[in-house]
Structure formats: structure tokens, C-alpha cells
Amino acid sequence: MQRIRVDLAGTLGVEEGAVRVVARDIGGNYGTRNSSYPEYGLVTWAARALGRPVKWTADRREALLTDYHARDLVSHAELALDADGTFLAFRALNTSNVGAYTLSFIPLAKGIAISSSVYHVPVSAVRGRAVLTNTSPTTPYRAAGRPEMLFVTERLIDLAARRHGFDRVALRRCNLVPAAAMPYRNPLGLVYDSGDYTAALDRAVALADWAGFEARRAEARRRGRYRGIGVANYLELNTGDPREQAQITVQPEGRVDVVVGTLSAGQGHETSFAQCIVDWLGVDLDQVHLLTGDSDVATYGGGSHSGRSMRLAAVVMSKATTQIIEQGRRIAAWLLEAAEADIEFSAGRFTVKGTDRSVTVFEAAAATRRAHAPEWMREPLAGSSREVMSIPSYPYGCAVCEVEVDPETGVVEIARWTCVDDVGRAVNPLILHGQTHGGIAAGVGQALMELCAYDGDGQMLSASFMDYALPRADALPSFTTEISEVPSTTNPLGLRGGGEGGTTPALGAVVNAIVDALAELGVEHIEMPATPERVWTAIREAGTRR
């Protein structure tokens, strides 16, 4: 929102204060709506030129053609191991298609930065390059750059295990960065603050009943299906715009107004942000009113992306409520005719220690409007915090996927899904599980079916939902998801971020499972999306080679 205001002001040649951006419930986003689009400038220019409101709405085909795309990466990578399976070095050349004009290098840069993932790799050399083409520009989208890079890393580990006789889980386990090594500097300079990667892997494998898989594989073969299991660890690099602000005002009418600079795009801020205020101020959930989506109200902030919303907003909201409690303590001392040092705050009340004399936080707010109140008390009961927090957080976890493949048609069915995600601190576990479910669907879609296809002249061939395949509920099983909480040390509340974990390991877990299912037929690798045609072709080509 604030970014769009800055871009529009520059486009129109006006001061930022002359531009107001209002965004209400826009549904899903995960990065694609954070950039400015040419239409924004054209519509506002036309409105000013005509002296009347101008509205433009894209139809679905226009949106599929012109909305910024994502995930267009080609990687040539190598992993070196010794005879015991210890990782020695990693090397890669990553080529990112940025489209017809450059919007962002973030996916390319972040993918390179975490290419060693949760593993101890002593030496790493990764080169990144961006190329311009005649396709739509690419931009950050849910876990920008990490899913495709960690797909490469996890596929290399599986290939090494199969070619050299290592157990896939054991090979990963022996190369994980140990919890005792935290904080740990990876070979490209990032410092992981905390985490127990081994615990996440072991828990996911246990929940998935990895030990009982061969019985399920045998049962599937009796039905003419090939069943496979795949595992993928992941690490997230959550940064995003480091600016955030919270302005919280306690209204005497029994309402707490909370202004923050990040807009919900399906993450449930209205609930989880309010929960924090409830805990800190002792008010009821329905008394908290979240005010966002208007650049004249929320004048400062970083928006919703990169797992930053709760992680950054919680810090500034916490500091703002601390100011409210301190101010309220002074007011309560005046109201109750007691020393400020004798006033304690709990469950929404300021109480004189050792007595039953107290006032509520709303009564303290009302006192600021009294005609005879002293001058220092006439400011509203409010707190404000503006912070720049540049230190990233590193969510991590593990996903285990089981698939069944029909060898006659190449159709892949996701049979089971298990994952463990460490978010540092879980403010609202139900919302986090929901975020994980949506993230899994996004990752499975990329692994199995989603593709922006162009012909040689740059004409898009998949500009409708007749041609662009999306995962639907009937293509996914019930998920087994679990949340781990090893507090982050990069912020005072221990938060990491939880909106991207379901997606990041999904690509590697799905394709590892497909290859495991078809390994006995001689299939060693399948590129994404693993459509029925590609799977069917891989089976036939492997048979020809054999």
C-alpha cells in the first residue's frame, strides 16, 4: 500500500501526500499484489485528465496474461560427498528469467543465499544471472526463490543417495546443522539464529510412518500402482520491508483501535493481531478494531510479504501497549490517589497493590477527557512504536509426501502428506495450520501441473483455466501437520514466520516421491511440472533404455 503510493506519486509527478491508496479485502496475494502495475498509473492519470472517476477491471484472461509471473529458474548444480556421505561442497549456476523488463532480483538472490539449506556444507560457490526474454516479468511469489532452489538441493541429495547406496533419511540426518552449532553461519554468510533441524526431520518421519511404508508400497503394487515416498527439508529466509509501525488508542467507549502498516491478504490478521492485544491489555477480542488498508490512516509500514506481518507487527504492537500500560498506571495513580509505584496492571485493570481498589483500562481512557484533569492527563490513552527491523528470521521444517502413480496413464495421486514446521512462537495455531494447508496446495500445484506455457513467438498458451491447471480439493489428501516452536533469537517475541513453509519443501518432496515410485522402472529424474504426459514419457523412455 505504502509502496504503491510512492510509485504512483512518482509516476504522476505529485507529492506522496497527494496520493491516497485504499485496499480492502483483496483475498489471496502472497507477493503478486505488492508490486505496482502500469494500469494503476494509467487509471489515475485518466481520472485526473477527465476530471471524473475512472474504473478499470481486468478479466481473467487479461490477468493471466499481464499479472507478474514467478518461479522461472534453470539451475545447473553439483553436490560433492565423501565416501561416508559427508557433504563437502556445493556448486551451482542459476539462471533466472526476469521477463520482458526487470522487476526484481529477490527470488534469484534469496534462492542463492539459502542454497545449502539446513545442511552443513563447508564450501559453496553459486553464481546467479538474470536474462531478459519476451515473456511476462517475474516477481517474488510465496517463498520467493526458495522453493525452486531447495527443490534442486533436495533432488541432488536423493540422487546421491540412490547412486551411491545411502539411506535417504540417514544421509540427510548426518549432514544437518546440529542445534548445538547455533548460531551457525552458512557458506554464503547467512547466520541462522536458532533451530533443531534433526528434531523436525525425525518427527516428520515418525508421523509419516516411514518405517511402515514398504507394506503400503507392496499393497499398491497388488493394485497395479507404483507407490513412492519422498522427504524434503527446508529453510526459509524471511526479510521483507523492515519498516513497521503500530498506533494503538484505547477509546473510552470500550474499543481499542489498532493501526498497523500491513494489510491482510488471507492470513487472518483480524484475529491473530487482536489476540496479541487481548493478551497484553486484557480486553475482549470483539473490543479490538484493526485499522489497515488506507494510506491516510496507516501512513508507514512494509506491507504483507516475506513472512513479515506478524513477526514485525507484533514487536511494534508490544511496544505500543507497553506505553499504554505505563501511561495508564500514571492515570490510575491519580484516580485512585495512590503512588504510581503501588499501581499494578493485570487482566485489563489497574489495581492498588494489596487492595481491591482498581480501574479498568477503559475507565483510565475516559479520565483523560475529564474537564478538571491535570494538563499532563489530557492526551488520549495511546501508544505508538515505529521500528526498522532488518534482521531476518529462519523458519524451517520437513515434509514427507507419498504418491501413487498409474503406469498406464502417468497420473500421479498424492496419497499422504506429513509435515513439521517450526515458526518460533505460534500465536494462533489454527491459522498457522491453515496457512500450511494452502502452502502445500501451492507447492503441489507447481510440482504437478501449473505452467505458464509460451510458444516460440512469446504468445501465452495457458491464459485461461481451461489451459492453466490448478490443484483442487479432490486432488489432495487430508494433511498431517504439526507445529514446532524453537524461539527465534532475532526478535524479542521469538517469532519466525509461518506463511511459506508449506510451499517451500513441497516441490522436492513430491518429485522425490514420484522418482521413488518409479525407480524400479529405471526413472531417475522428472522435471516439473510432473504432468501425466511427462510421467508417462519418463516411464516409456526408461523402459527403452533398459
C-alpha positions, -999 to +999 in steps of 0.1 A: +000+000+000+027+025+010+049+012-018+021+018-043+016+053-030+053+061-036+052+046-071+021+065-081+034+098-068+065+094-089+045+083-119+021+113-117+048+138-106+030+148-074+039+147-037+033+115-018+007+132+004-014+139-026-019+102-032-043+080-012-043+042-017-072+023-002-071-015-003-098-036+014-103-074+014-084-084-017-083-122-010-050-141-017-018-123-025+015-139-013+035-113-032+018-109-066-001-078-055+028-060-038+042-045-070+027-016-089+011-024-122+010+000-152-028+002-150-026+019-116-008+049-132-030+049-163-063+049-144-053+077-121-038+097-150-070+093-169-092+103-139-072+135-135-073+143-172-110+137-174-119+152-141-141+123-132-137+088-115-123+061-138-126+024-131-109-005-148-113-042-140-092-069-157-110-100-168-094-134-160-076-138-193-061-103-191-049-111-156-033-144-166-015-126-194-003-095-176-001-102-139+035-108-130+046-144-131+071-163-109+094-193-105+112-193-138+146-207-129+171-230-146+198-244-123+229-265-131+241-278-098+266-302-083+269-317-048+302-333-036+303-360-009+330-382+006+328-420+009+309-417+042+283-394+027+295-362+043+287-332+022+319-314+011+309-287-014+280-273-034+283-255-068+256-241-090+248-217-118+213-203-115+197-186-145+165-166-138+141-154-164+131-119-153+108-114-184+105-085-208+116-060-182+132-063-147+110-060-116+130-079-090+162-099-084+149-110-050+140-146-059+174-152-076+193-136-047+173-154-019+175-187-036+213-185-038+216-173-002+199-204+013+210-230-013+228-250+014+195-251+033+196-268+068+228-288+059+264-281+069+282-276+036+317-263+042+323-248+007+297-233-017+300-214-049+268-203-066+265-179-095+233-161-104+224-144-136+192-129-149+181-129-185+155-108-204+130-126-226+097-119-244+076-133-215+057-116-187+080-102-160+086-123-129+084-112-093+085-126-058+057-150-050+051-172-019+086-180-006+103-161-034+132-181-049+134-207-021+111-235-033+128-238-067+163-237-052+157-261-024+140-284-050+174-286-066+192-292-033+168-320-022+168-337-056+207-337-056+206-354-021+182-381-034+203-387-065+234-390-044+217-415-021+204-437-049+237-436-069+259-444-040+238-466-018+230-443+011+197-443+030+179-411+020+169-401+056+202-411+072+221-391+046+201-360+054+203-366+091+241-369+093+246-336+073+221-314+092+235-284+111+232-295+148+213-275+173+245-271+193+261-253+164+237-224+166+241-196+158+255-210+125+270-191+096+262-209+063+288-209+034+273-178+018+273-158+050+238-160+064+237-165+102+210-189+113+200-178+148+184-210+163+167-243+154+167-280+159+166-294+124+172-330+134+142-329+157+120-317+129+132-343+104+128-372+129+094-360+140+081-357+104+095-392+095+078-407+126+045-390+120+046-402+084+052-438+094+082-441+072+090-475+087+057-489+076+059-476+040+071-508+023+039-525+033+019-497+017+041-499-014+035-537-017-003-532-013-003-506-041+016-529-064-011-555-060-035-529-073-012-522-103+000-489-089+036-478-081+038-461-047+067-438-036+077-418-006+098-386-006+112-363+020+125-327+018+139-304+045+136-267+041+148-234+054+131-200+049+148-166+047+122-141+059+132-105+055+109-082+036+105-044+040+120-038+075+097-008+084+067-012+106+046+010+128+017+005+153-005+032+167-029+019+194-056+040+211-078+030+239-112+046+234-134+053+265-164+038+246-149+004+251-129+000+219-092-004+212-082+010+178-050-006+163-034+009+132-007-011+116+011-008+082+005-043+069-027-054+051-041-089+055-042-109+023-058-140+038-035-145+068-062-138+095-046-106+109-080-095+122-078-125+146-042-130+154-032-094+158-062-089+180-052-119+201-019-101+210-038-070+221-062-092+242-032-108+259-013-076+266-042-052+275-067-077+290-096-066+268-121-088+249-115-099+214-145-080+200-133-048+215-102-047+193-106-030+159-078-034+134-075-004+110-055-011+079-057-007+041-057+031+039-025+050+033-041+081+050-046+060+082-016+037+081+009+061+068+040+040+075+047+003+071+061-025+050+030-044+037+023-081+037+050-103+022+080-125+031+066-138+064+070-104+079+035-094+090+031-110+125+069-111+131+073-073+127+038-061+137+039-080+170+071-062+180+057-027+174+023-036+189+040-049+220+060-017+225+029+004+219+009-015+245+038-011+270+035+026+266-003+024+271+002+005+304+028+030+317+006+059+308-024+042+323-005+035+355+000+072+360-036+080+353-048+052+377-025+066+404-042+100+401-077+085+400-071+062+430-050+087+449-021+063+453+016+063+444+024+053+409+048+026+422+019+010+440-002+005+409-001-029+391-017-039+359-033-073+352-063-086+332-073-051+320-073-035+354-050-011+372-051-020+409-035-006+441-013-033+454-028-052+483-063-037+479-095-042+459-094-006+446-090-006+408-100+010+375-103-006+341-082+004+311-113+020+296-120+039+327-084+052+326-090+063+290-122+081+300-104+100+327-083+118+300-115+136+289-124+149+324-127+187+324-107+190+357-080+165+347-044+179+350-028+191+318-005+160+316-035+137+315-054+152+286-037+132+259-056+101+248-046+068+263-024+056+234+009+042+224+029+043+192+060+025+180+079+028+147+107+004+141+132-007+114+140-043+119+164-056+093+175-089+109+158-118+091+143-149+107+147-185+095+116-208+097+124-244+089+109-278+088+104-311+069+078-325+046+071-362+037+049-370+007+036-403-006+023-407-041+008-434-062+014-435-100-007-452-126+019-466-151-007-468-179-016-431-178+012-414-159-014-399-135+001-390-100-021-391-069-010-376-036-018-403-012-004-389+022+012-357+033+030-351+066+050-320+076+065-303+107+071-266+106+090-245+131+076-210+134+094-199+166+062-190+185+027-199+174+003-170+181-027-188+165-020-225+157-053-229+138-044-201+114-009-214+110-022-249+101-045-232+075-015-213+061+004-246+058-025-263+041-027-235+015+010-235+011+010-273+004-016-268-023+005-241-039+036-263-039+018-294-052+003-273-080+038-262-091+052-297-088+024-315-107+005-291-130+010-254-131+028-240-161+028-206-179+034-220-214+045-198-243+051-206-280+082-195-298+068-161-306+061-153-270+024-159-272+010-174-240-008-207-245-022-211-210-041-178-205-073-194-192-083-220-166-091-244-194-053-244-201-037-235-168-042-263-144-047-256-107-049-281-077-083-286-063-096-302-032-102-336-048-065-338-058-053-335-022-055-358+008-061-348+044-028-334+057-010-343+089+007-311+101+025-303+133+040-270+146+073-269+163+083-240+185+120-233+190+120-195+197+139-173+173+165-150+188+162-123+161+132-106+178+121-102+214+089-124+209+107-153+193+087-153+161+099-167+128+070-166+103+046-193+091+030-185+058+055-201+034+066-233+050+040-255+033+052-244-001+090-244+001+096-282+007+066-293-014+084-294-047+112-316-036+090-339-015+066-345-044+092-352-071+113-373-048+083-394-041+075-398-078+110-408-086+110-433-057+078-448-070+093-453-105+129-461-095+124-498-101+114-489-137+147-470-142+134-435-138+160-413-121+146-378-125+115-359-137+113-322-143+084-301-131+055-299-136+053-337-134+022-339-157+008-372-167+024-368-201+058-362-186+055-391-162+042-415-189+070-404-212+096-410-185+083-445-178+084-454-215+119-439-221+133-457-190+118-489-204+135-483-237+169-477-221+166-509-200 
